[in-house]
Amino acid sequence: MSEPARARLVVSGMVQGVAYRASACSEAERLGLTGWIRNLPDGRVEALAEGPRARVESLVAWCWRGPPLARVSDVEVTWTAAQGDLGGFRITR
């Protein structure tokens, strides 16, 4: 298992109104990650994910694809040390 890590992701493109958050939440849960995902007022989506670095990297790769109707143009990723303060993975507002 890889070292724990935390990543903040900001996803740009056509990512609202296409089930992006729900699909990302399902993927994060499948990967066993903790954190949250939400829409931003400017049309982007922001997420915070924590878990084994390799699994967080898998979520980042998924975020570039997204669900079938999404059109992702960019994924900004900021890596920080894991803090262990997140429980489950949820959609927030």
Steps between C-alpha positions, in 0.01 A plus 500: 500500500632846416548785744188696590448829316242773459414677176282802429362485148333774299341365182413731210289447191144378460485336842176627655163354409655178366507286819868577552482526880295184547723301265819631665359419842429142390851468358658639818296257711603212273863601556449520878579872522368758743407858423237706322401654166295811420397736222661843491301811402719553191402165341800299617497209745727480806593185689717405795613137507718311743634147514790294369678717243464244219123492552474879512700507174243259353222742594694787339528295179126425514427872547662571162239271339197545723159354419391457135334843457784700661756688294802565723741770386730515805564342839709708740649284777661623821667228708537528878570266788215277612331618819267209575213732593254404225237229535340335197462680168204731450348763274481839668350832397 
